Amino acid sequence: MQPPVDAHITRVIREDWGRILSALTAHVGNYALAEDSLQDAVVVALDKWQHGLPEHPDAWLLTVARRKAVDRLRRTANASRKEQELALFLEQTRPDQEEAGVIPDHRLELIFACCHPALEEKSRTALTLRAIGGLTTPEIAAAFLDKPDAMAARLTRAKRKIRDAGIPFKLPDAADLPDRVEAVLRVIYLIFNEGFRTNGATLTRADLAEEAIRLGRILSALLPQDAEVKALLALMLLGDSRRHTRMDDAGGYVPLEGQNRARWDKAKIREGTALVKQALADGPAGPYALQAAINAVHAEATTFAATDWPQIAALYDLLAVRAPNPVVAINQAVARSYVDGAEAALSLLDQVAKTARLETYQPYHACRADLLSRLDRPLEAAENYRAAIALSASTAEKAFLAQRLAALDPT
Amino acid sequence: MQYMLLIYNAEDNGPQPGTEEFGPYMQGYVDFTKEVQDAGKMLSGDALQPTATSSTVSVRGGKTEVMDGPFAETKEQLGGFYILDCDDLDEALAYAAKIPDAAYGRIEVRPVMIFD
């Protein structure tokens, strides 16, 4: 047993996984076969590499995985003629670039296949973590608090659909590209938020947030010209910079107002802020650029009182036009309350509530309760706090809201 | 790959015969059919008579039962189909979006099973 060696090997494999898998998929033309074969190669590597890594671990894995693909095709007892031909083809060919020792990078094609809109949303996130992130199925199941069997079945269904429905392994047409990039960004942000979702007593599932940032970096390197790709990476870095201050020692939820800003991650803030500036320099700001900019403004305030609320409110006004949704509307009302006062914010919120269905939305009640308490209307505030507590799924959040409710002065 | 594009819509939804919109709507089908034919993608395709003309057959215990109407009494009914030969799902989806009824009902895109 050599756990440190295993950990090192696992890291090397995970680092190279997406690139090797994408090259192999391009070569064998079948994602599921490529993934199974690479997994076979990893099993061999975990054994053989105990006494030292090969000079080029990635090339080693690719070579072994290709051989495993041929084995798998041969083993299929009722292999169709097409599969037999493919096995023969794979045995006799090596991609040109590989002769030169370069593994071609087809990760972008792989990402677009994994995030294809024809796949179920949750399957897209799971598949992206598997194919690009190199996480194992049990790891993904644990991250989503799912049973391993259920996650394995989900991934199998998704892979079958890729194959049988003919989801292509290629870059989308220029006309489809913006929509498809947006779909990829959405998947990565979902993974990030899943890592941050308040759930039971724990607030942060750090690994998923870190994975999402890693995916964001990969995508940003592959699509360096795309401002929204940069902006999403910035948004995640800035959000993650506050990770350790969102929770107190007892596991309780700490709002922005009460966070210890000295403990915010300065390196992440610096990197995120620099990326926001680049994203904003590239023309009209998209939804991710606006959200990242809002986070950058928060990050540069040394105290809550020093927050540049007019700037934040202006950014939310733009976001509310560009990407209207309940979350944005509520945050816009909060920001406006620090610029135009709680009364104006309350009427803005009630205006939005008329058109959007916010009655069953916890943050709506929490926001309304806060505004009402600031307007010295404790009885109505208490009503909204109770509704928010009833709608919250998180223990930490419920405790925080109950605290606020208890602090109301009913006189 | 071969894909079947199934056109679903409620029969009273979308442009109806005798209205001003009906002409351009039908012309849309003529244009679409010509486009897929010219691109060499068209394998077959037809419109179907309304579900009022439909009968459903089942055989249970050797006994044939015939019923009036479609199997499922849903609002949206199969009104027609195309079978296209496309490079991949993206191409099939792009064609599906061009079918006039995509703007009123919905188009289901299903790969055709090939036994080899």
Interface residues (C-beta under 8 A of the other chain):
Chain A: S80 R81 K82 H116 A118 D164 A165 G166 I167 P168 K170 P172 D173 D176
Chain B: M1 Y3 C86 D87 D88 L89 D90 A92 L93 A94 P111 D116
